[in-house]
Amino acid sequence: MDRLHIPLFHVDAFTEQPFRGNPAAVCLLESWLDEDLLRRVATENNLSATAFVVTTGNSYELRWFTPLCEIKLCGHATLAAAHLLLQVRQDQLDSVTFKTGFRGILTVSKAEDGLAMDFPAMPSTDCKLMPATLASALGLKSQPAEVLEANDVYVAVLDSPEAVKDLRPNFAMLQELHPFVVAVTALGGDVDFVSRYFAPSYGVPEDPVTGSAHCVLTPYWAARLNKTRLHARQFSERGGELWCELAGDRVLVTGKAVVTMEGVLTI
């Protein structure tokens, strides 16, 4: 039986330096594979997300998988795919359009600070049914200053960037909050705000840098700081930088990326 040979790239997103930011795999497909095979490829890649891209005329179809399942939106894997297309494969282009099943059309354009992803804004609301275990799951001795929710994300607002950085969460307890994941955030020092992001029930205990979370965090901090352009930093072992802009019901999330590996996946 003939085997498939799929171009495969590893791209570090939200950084200019290899081995920082958030690594994603990008697979360029001629046509869609069945969903179980896509998931198994993502499991084999063993990164927080794999982007699968299929060319359709002048645009591309895009899907994202963690090692466990398909997800509705992934910022860093979108940035990785766009970087590969706009700055490696077709650098004459100024923008690229992705058709997605869950979030409609997503456009990524070249910008001064890297590549700008045009994502839907996801404003949060006060959490009316906060889980009793949330503080303990995050390793906090007291309740967060504020707890919000949006799009199956609990957002815990803490008092300082140091409190965010020093968290030691209990991933088993966080996993029990499924389908919710948890973002933790605070005012920044030399940036506008900082965050961390935990999604153990989706196979990602802590995500190094999470573009999609900033669709929730940007509207919150834009209102609180009374500004629409924000510089964000996500704390993690690898760390990453994001530039975010609230534009009506959209959020522009801008970052850079670097290719660290190129090869062929044979299955």
Summary of the structure (lengths in Angstrom):
residues: 267
radius of gyration: 17.9
end to end distance: 10.7
largest distance: 60.6
contacts: 940
relative contact order: 0.20
helix: 21%
strand: 42%
